[in-house]
């Protein structure tokens, strides 16, 4: 049986390919497709810029690994192993909700795309932007897949076909509505308001100053006029772990606990409408969506 997925090369001169994975996958804990994707990027073998990687690690963890290596606190073999470790970044485009029929679509890409100076994948960037992520840039070769996830008992991989890569596809329209949220101030509406009718042609610099964002060792965050999205980096999360995730929303506070480990318990930089805040655990990615109580950008995620 199996399922279909799409491979999108970074070069626009190379054809996109609809491919078939030969076996069914109905358990996130036994998701061999993700392993297959990790092996693909590991085999690609393109060299990453060491300095960029070290700077990224410093930004994400707050630890100056280069300084530790220079002081002899980390040997060269350990450092090389850390820098060469292959991983996959999962960009959750469509989240599994009742409105989407509990279907989710994700892009799988090389997590070292920037450090490897990979070219922008303009086709995937355009697809993601059409879903309501203005200015989002995707680099390098990518895979796009779909899962069914009722967030309770059932999880399985489903077909994602070439026809789904059309910006006229129904799922893209549904996702755009999902992200548009409740107000007209969403970044997609902002793109429309400045006369950009084709989101695939949005220049990231047009919106770069509109929404501060950031990243730490535990999470990354970004925002629109209406909401703040926080994506947590907890390794090894599985579908069955939902019962171990505890998220508490306050008007100006967020607490996230995973497997009895408190990931964040802090005062937020802005007010939220707690009843409209949500979280989802899909494809091993924990994402929290905070509904802003007031329009405008937050300078930081957490209050200084």
C-alpha positions in Angstrom: 0.0 0.0 0.0 2.3 2.8 1.2 1.7 6.5 0.6 2.8 9.2 -1.8 5.0 12.2 -1.1 6.6 14.9 -3.1 10.3 15.7 -3.6 11.0 19.3 -4.6 14.6 20.0 -5.7 16.0 23.4 -4.8 16.9 24.1 -8.5 13.8 25.3 -10.4 15.3 23.6 -13.5 14.8 20.1 -11.9 11.4 18.5 -12.0 9.4 18.0 -8.9 8.8 14.3 -8.3 5.8 12.4 -6.9 7.2 9.4 -5.1 5.8 6.5 -3.3 6.9 5.0 0.1 6.3 1.3 -0.1 5.1 0.6 3.4 2.3 2.0 5.5 3.2 4.0 8.5 0.5 4.3 11.2 2.6 5.0 14.3 4.6 8.1 14.9 6.9 6.1 17.2 7.8 3.9 14.2 8.0 6.6 11.5 10.7 5.2 9.2 9.9 8.0 6.7 11.5 10.6 8.9 14.6 8.3 9.2 14.6 8.0 5.4 14.6 11.8 5.1 17.4 12.2 7.6 19.5 9.7 5.7 18.9 11.6 2.5 20.3 14.8 3.9 23.1 13.1 5.6 24.1 11.5 2.3 23.9 14.8 0.4 27.3 15.6 2.0 27.4 19.3 1.3 29.9 21.0 3.6 28.5 23.5 6.1 30.3 26.7 7.0 31.9 26.0 10.4 31.8 29.6 11.6 28.1 30.0 10.7 27.3 26.7 12.5 29.2 27.8 15.6 27.4 31.2 15.6 24.0 29.5 15.2 24.7 27.1 18.1 25.8 30.1 20.2 22.6 32.0 19.3 20.4 28.9 20.1 22.1 27.7 23.3 23.8 30.7 24.7 27.0 28.6 24.9 30.1 29.7 23.0 31.3 26.3 21.8 34.2 27.8 19.9 35.5 29.4 23.0 35.2 26.1 24.9 37.1 24.3 22.1 39.8 27.0 22.1 40.2 26.5 25.9 40.5 22.8 25.5 37.1 22.2 27.3 35.9 20.3 24.2 38.1 18.0 22.1 38.1 18.3 18.3 36.5 14.9 17.8 33.5 15.8 19.9 33.2 19.2 18.2 33.4 17.7 14.7 30.8 15.1 15.7 28.5 17.9 17.0 28.9 20.0 13.8 28.5 17.1 11.4 25.4 15.6 13.1 22.6 15.4 10.5 19.0 16.3 11.4 15.8 17.3 9.7 13.9 20.5 10.3 10.2 20.0 10.1 8.2 23.1 9.1 4.5 22.4 10.0 2.5 24.2 7.3 -1.0 22.9 8.0 -1.9 21.9 11.5 -4.4 19.0 12.2 -7.6 20.6 13.4 -11.3 19.9 12.9 -11.4 22.5 10.1 -8.6 20.6 8.2 -10.2 17.2 8.7 -7.3 16.5 11.1 -4.9 16.5 8.3 -1.5 18.1 8.6 1.1 19.0 5.9 4.8 19.5 6.7 7.9 20.4 4.8 11.1 18.4 5.6 14.4 20.2 5.0 18.0 20.2 5.9 18.4 21.9 9.3 21.8 23.3 8.2 20.5 25.0 5.1 21.8 28.4 6.1 25.2 27.2 7.2 25.6 25.2 3.9 24.5 28.3 2.0 21.9 26.3 0.1 20.0 28.1 -2.6 16.4 29.1 -1.8 13.8 26.6 -2.9 11.6 29.2 -4.6 8.8 26.7 -5.3 8.5 25.5 -1.7 8.9 29.1 -0.4 6.1 30.2 -2.7 3.9 27.3 -1.6 4.4 28.1 2.1 3.9 31.8 1.6 0.6 31.1 -0.2 -0.5 29.3 2.9 -0.2 32.5 4.9 3.4 32.7 5.9 4.5 35.9 4.2 8.3 36.3 3.8 9.1 32.7 4.8 12.1 31.4 3.0 12.9 27.7 2.6 16.4 26.5 1.5 17.6 23.4 -0.3 16.0 20.3 -1.5 12.7 19.5 0.3 10.2 16.8 0.9 6.5 17.5 1.5 4.3 15.0 3.2 0.8 14.7 4.8 -0.4 12.9 7.9 -3.8 12.3 9.5 -3.6 13.1 13.2 -6.8 13.3 15.3 -4.5 14.4 18.2 -5.9 11.5 20.3 -5.7 8.0 19.1 -5.1 7.8 15.3 -2.0 8.9 13.4 -1.0 7.8 10.0 0.8 9.0 6.8 -1.4 9.9 3.9 -0.9 10.7 0.2 0.5 14.1 -0.8 0.6 14.3 -4.6 2.0 16.6 -7.2 -1.4 18.1 -7.8 -1.3 19.3 -4.1 1.6 21.5 -5.0 -0.6 23.9 -6.9 -1.3 27.2 -5.2 -4.9 26.6 -6.1 -5.1 23.4 -4.1 -7.9 23.2 -1.6 -5.7 22.5 1.3 -3.7 25.7 0.7 -7.0 27.7 0.8 -8.0 25.9 4.0 -4.6 26.6 5.6 -4.7 30.2 4.7 -8.0 30.6 6.4 -6.7 28.7 9.4 -3.8 31.1 9.7 -5.9 34.2 8.9 -7.4 33.7 12.4 -10.0 36.2 13.6 -8.7 39.7 12.6 -7.7 41.5 9.4 -4.3 42.3 10.7 -2.7 39.0 9.9 0.6 39.2 7.9 -1.2 37.7 4.8 -3.6 40.6 4.9 -0.7 42.9 5.3 0.8 41.5 2.1 -2.4 42.1 0.3 -2.7 45.6 1.6 0.6 46.6 0.1 -0.5 45.3 -3.3 1.2 41.9 -3.4 -1.3 39.6 -5.0 1.0 36.7 -5.4 2.5 35.7 -2.0 5.2 33.7 -3.8 6.7 37.1 -4.9 6.9 38.7 -1.5 10.3 40.0 -0.8 11.2 39.1 2.8 12.7 42.5 3.3 9.3 44.1 2.8 8.1 42.5 6.1 11.4 42.0 8.0 10.9 45.0 10.3 7.2 44.2 11.0 7.5 41.3 13.4 10.4 40.7 15.8 11.1 37.0 16.3 13.7 34.9 18.1 15.2 31.6 19.1 16.7 30.0 22.2 18.0 26.5 23.0 14.5 25.4 23.9 12.2 27.1 21.4 11.8 29.5 18.5 9.1 32.1 18.1 7.6 34.3 15.5 4.5 36.5 15.3 1.8 38.1 13.2 -0.4 41.0 14.2 -2.9 38.6 15.8 -0.8 35.8 17.3 2.5 34.5 18.5 3.7 31.0 17.5 6.2 29.2 19.8 7.7 26.0 18.5 9.5 23.9 21.1 12.6 21.8 20.3 12.2 19.0 22.8 13.8 16.0 21.2 12.2 12.6 21.0 8.6 13.7 21.3 6.1 11.2 20.1 2.3 11.2 19.4 1.7 9.1 22.5 3.5 11.7 24.6 0.5 14.1 24.5 -0.6 13.0 27.9 2.8 14.1 29.3 2.5 17.6 27.9 1.0 20.3 30.1 0.4 23.8 28.8 -1.1 26.5 31.0 -2.2 29.8 29.6 -2.6 33.0 31.6 -3.4 36.5 30.4 0.3 37.4 30.5 1.9 34.1 31.4 2.8 30.8 29.7 3.9 27.6 31.4 4.9 24.5 29.3 5.9 21.2 30.9 6.9 18.1 29.0 7.5 14.8 30.8 7.7 16.6 34.2 10.4 19.0 32.8 9.4 22.6 32.9 10.4 24.1 29.5 9.1 27.6 30.1 7.2 29.3 33.0 7.5 33.0 32.5 5.8 36.3 32.1 5.0 37.2 28.5 5.9 40.4 26.8 2.3 41.1 25.9 -1.2 40.3 26.9 -3.1 37.3 25.5 -6.7 36.1 25.3 -6.1 32.9 27.2 -9.3 31.2 26.1 -8.2 31.5 22.5 -4.7 30.2 23.0 -4.0 26.6 21.7 -1.3 24.0 21.4 -0.8 21.0 19.2 1.6 18.1 19.1 1.9 16.9 15.5 4.6 15.0 13.7 6.7 15.2 16.9 6.6 19.0 17.0 5.1 20.9 19.9 3.7 24.2 18.8 1.9 26.8 21.0 -0.2 29.5 19.5 -0.8 32.6 21.7 -3.8 34.8 20.7 -2.8 38.5 21.2 -5.2 40.5 23.3 -4.0 43.7 21.7 -2.8 44.5 18.1 0.8 45.3 17.5 4.2 43.6 17.7 5.8 42.2 20.8 9.5 43.3 21.1 10.3 39.9 22.8 8.5 36.8 23.7 9.1 37.1 27.4 9.1 40.2 29.6 12.6 41.4 30.5 
